[in-house]
């Protein structure tokens, strides 16, 4: 991966192929989680841009900036696009990366051709508090010095019973990468996503096509988030991924990539809402 300086941090990124650009924003823990999608042949006709968010993978994060707001992550992504000379792109975001994608589209609507949201982390839904209750003991494990157990516990919470094999099959070394970057998740990611404010007022700025991608075996938090997207966006369409949990981009990269390719192609023909 290449490296550039964006907003005071070193950002690792990769650009693959040519064509209409798609920016991929990974979720928590595994910085290379989007790699299987970027490599999928269904997306060969697009230029694929993926990067490691600050504090994860090959990207740096100053210790004093550890608690990083969603808006800061959004500006990092826009800074990368500016560096690459990309004025407008489809934006694909998973989990907390989906929250960042929404923030980008709200703050910079002319830069986003379409939004593809893979189970964005919308903690304001009714199940948000219950999900936090499930994660709280894992935070305790991390603070007690057992980062490996905390990370494994979270991945088991959002994945299915075969989560280890699903990750290592498509992103070898991904679990070890997640453990190495545990501080970013438990110290920065959780508070940032919980504190993020986004609602109908911010959603009105987004007029581009929106696709909500949902695994059939995912958690109630993300099912309710999917329903909330439809409340916010009358232009929201659906793609269901059978047999997939919240780790759908690694469990089922082929079907997810096919859904992205089809929607981004159609989105180029769709006029924006007025």
C-alpha positions in Angstrom: 0.0 0.0 0.0 1.1 3.6 -0.6 1.2 6.3 2.1 0.2 10.0 2.2 -0.2 12.6 4.9 -3.8 13.6 5.4 -5.0 15.8 8.2 -1.9 15.3 10.2 -1.8 11.5 10.0 -0.1 9.0 7.7 -2.8 7.1 5.7 -2.1 3.8 3.9 -4.2 3.4 0.7 -4.5 1.3 -2.4 -5.9 2.1 -5.8 -6.9 -0.8 -8.1 -8.2 -0.7 -11.7 -9.7 2.0 -13.8 -13.2 3.3 -14.4 -15.8 5.0 -12.2 -14.2 5.3 -8.7 -15.5 3.6 -5.6 -14.2 4.5 -2.2 -14.3 1.6 0.4 -14.4 2.5 4.1 -13.8 -0.4 6.4 -15.5 -0.8 9.8 -13.9 -1.4 13.2 -11.0 -3.8 14.0 -9.9 -5.2 10.7 -8.2 -2.6 8.4 -8.1 -5.0 5.5 -11.7 -6.2 5.7 -12.6 -4.5 2.4 -9.8 -6.2 0.5 -11.9 -9.2 -0.6 -14.5 -6.8 -2.2 -11.8 -4.8 -3.9 -10.3 -8.0 -5.4 -13.7 -9.4 -6.6 -14.0 -9.7 -10.4 -17.6 -8.3 -10.2 -16.0 -4.8 -9.6 -13.3 -5.0 -12.3 -14.9 -2.2 -14.4 -14.5 0.2 -11.5 -11.6 2.0 -10.0 -11.4 0.7 -6.4 -9.9 2.8 -3.6 -9.5 1.4 -0.2 -7.5 2.7 2.8 -6.8 2.1 6.4 -8.5 4.5 8.7 -6.4 6.4 11.2 -5.1 4.2 14.0 -5.8 1.0 12.1 -3.5 -1.2 10.0 -0.8 0.9 8.3 -2.3 4.3 9.1 -1.0 6.3 12.1 -2.9 8.1 14.8 -1.3 10.6 17.3 -2.0 9.5 20.9 -3.6 12.8 21.7 -6.1 12.3 18.9 -7.0 8.8 19.9 -10.7 9.7 20.6 -11.5 10.6 17.0 -14.9 11.9 16.0 -16.8 10.5 13.0 -16.5 13.9 11.3 -12.7 13.7 11.5 -12.7 10.3 9.8 -14.9 11.8 7.1 -12.5 14.6 6.4 -9.6 12.0 6.2 -11.5 10.2 3.4 -12.2 13.4 1.6 -8.6 14.4 1.9 -7.6 11.1 0.3 -10.0 11.7 -2.6 -8.5 15.2 -3.1 -5.0 13.8 -3.1 -6.0 11.3 -5.8 -7.8 13.9 -7.9 -11.2 12.2 -7.5 -13.9 14.8 -7.5 -16.8 12.4 -7.1 -17.0 8.7 -6.1 -19.4 6.0 -5.1 -18.8 5.4 -1.3 -19.1 2.0 0.3 -19.0 1.9 4.1 -19.3 -1.0 6.5 -20.4 -0.7 10.2 -18.7 2.4 11.6 -17.3 2.9 8.1 -21.0 3.3 7.1 -21.4 6.0 9.6 -18.4 7.8 8.1 -19.9 7.3 4.6 -23.1 9.0 5.8 -21.1 11.9 7.3 -19.2 12.4 4.1 -22.4 12.4 2.0 -24.0 14.9 4.4 -21.0 17.2 4.6 -19.9 16.9 1.0 -23.0 15.8 -1.1 -21.5 16.8 -4.4 -18.6 14.3 -3.9 -20.8 11.2 -3.6 -22.3 9.5 -6.6 -24.1 6.9 -4.5 -24.0 5.5 -1.0 -23.7 1.7 -0.4 -24.2 1.1 3.3 -23.2 -2.3 4.6 -25.0 -2.4 8.0 -23.9 1.0 9.2 -23.5 1.5 13.0 -26.5 3.6 13.9 -26.5 3.4 17.7 -29.5 5.7 18.0 -31.9 2.8 17.2 -33.8 1.1 20.1 -31.4 -1.9 20.1 -28.4 0.5 20.5 -28.5 0.5 24.3 -28.8 -3.3 24.5 -25.8 -3.7 22.2 -23.7 -1.4 24.4 -24.6 -3.5 27.4 -23.3 -6.6 25.5 -20.0 -4.8 24.6 -19.4 -3.3 28.0 -17.9 -6.5 29.5 -15.5 -6.7 26.5 -14.3 -3.1 27.3 -13.6 -4.4 30.8 -11.5 -7.2 29.4 -9.5 -4.8 27.3 -9.0 -2.4 30.2 -7.9 -5.4 32.3 -5.1 -6.1 29.8 -6.7 -8.9 27.8 -7.0 -7.3 24.3 -7.1 -10.7 22.5 -10.1 -11.9 24.5 -11.9 -8.6 24.1 -11.4 -8.5 20.3 -12.4 -12.2 20.0 -15.5 -11.6 22.1 -16.6 -8.7 19.9 -16.1 -10.6 16.6 -18.0 -13.5 18.0 -20.8 -11.1 19.1 -21.3 -9.6 15.6 -20.3 -12.7 13.5 -21.7 -16.2 13.3 -20.2 -19.4 14.9 -17.7 -19.7 12.0 -16.4 -16.2 12.3 -12.7 -17.3 12.7 -12.7 -19.3 9.5 -14.6 -16.6 7.6 -12.1 -14.0 8.4 -8.9 -16.0 8.0 -10.2 -17.5 4.7 -10.7 -14.1 3.1 -8.4 -11.8 5.1 -5.5 -14.0 6.4 -4.0 -12.4 9.5 -7.1 -10.3 10.0 -7.7 -11.4 13.5 -4.2 -10.7 14.6 -4.5 -7.3 12.9 -7.6 -6.6 15.0 -5.9 -7.5 18.2 -2.9 -5.3 17.4 -5.2 -2.4 16.8 -7.5 -3.1 19.8 -6.8 0.3 21.4 -8.2 2.2 18.5 -11.5 0.3 18.8 -12.0 0.3 22.5 -10.6 3.7 23.3 -11.7 5.7 20.2 -14.2 3.9 18.0 -16.8 3.0 20.6 -17.1 6.5 22.1 -17.0 8.2 18.7 -19.8 6.1 17.2 -21.9 6.4 20.4 -21.4 10.2 20.5 -22.1 10.6 16.8 -25.2 12.7 16.1 -27.0 12.1 12.8 -30.7 12.3 12.0 -33.3 13.5 9.6 -31.8 17.0 9.4 -28.5 15.7 8.3 -30.1 13.1 6.0 -31.9 15.8 4.0 -28.6 16.9 2.5 -28.2 13.5 0.9 -30.0 13.2 -2.4 -27.8 10.6 -4.1 -29.0 7.0 -4.6 -28.6 4.8 -1.4 -28.3 1.1 -1.1 -28.7 -0.7 2.2 -27.0 -4.1 2.3 -28.1 -6.5 5.1 -27.0 -10.0 6.1 -29.8 -12.4 6.8 -28.1 -13.6 10.1 -27.2 -10.2 11.5 -27.9 -8.6 14.8 -31.1 -6.6 15.7 -29.0 -3.4 15.9 -28.3 -3.6 12.2 -31.8 -4.7 11.2 -33.2 -1.6 13.0 -30.5 0.5 11.3 -31.7 -0.8 8.0 -35.2 0.3 8.8 -34.0 3.7 9.9 -32.3 4.2 6.6 -35.6 3.8 4.9 -37.1 6.4 7.1 -34.4 8.9 6.3 -34.0 8.1 2.5 -37.0 7.6 0.3 -34.5 6.6 -2.5 -33.1 3.8 -0.4 -33.0 0.3 -2.1 -32.1 -3.0 -0.5 -29.7 -5.9 -1.1 -30.1 -9.0 1.1 -27.1 -11.3 1.6 -28.4 -14.8 2.5 -26.6 -16.6 5.4 -24.4 -13.6 6.2 -23.8 -11.9 9.6 -22.4 -8.5 10.3 -19.1 -9.7 8.9 -20.8 -10.0 5.5 -17.9 -8.3 3.5 -15.6 -11.1 4.6 -18.2 -14.0 4.8 -19.8 -13.4 1.4 -17.6 -11.0 -0.7 -18.9 -12.4 -4.0 -22.6 -11.6 -3.4 -21.8 -8.3 -1.7 -19.5 -7.2 -4.6 -22.1 -8.2 -7.2 -24.7 -6.1 -5.3 -22.3 -3.1 -5.2 -21.5 -3.4 -8.9 -25.1 -3.6 -10.0 -26.2 -0.7 -7.9 -23.3 1.6 -8.7 -23.9 0.9 -12.4 -27.6 1.8 -12.1 -26.9 4.8 -9.9 -25.0 6.5 -12.7 -28.3 6.6 -14.7 -30.5 7.8 -11.7 -31.1 11.5 -11.4 -30.6 12.9 -7.8 -33.5 13.8 -5.7 -34.5 17.4 -5.6 
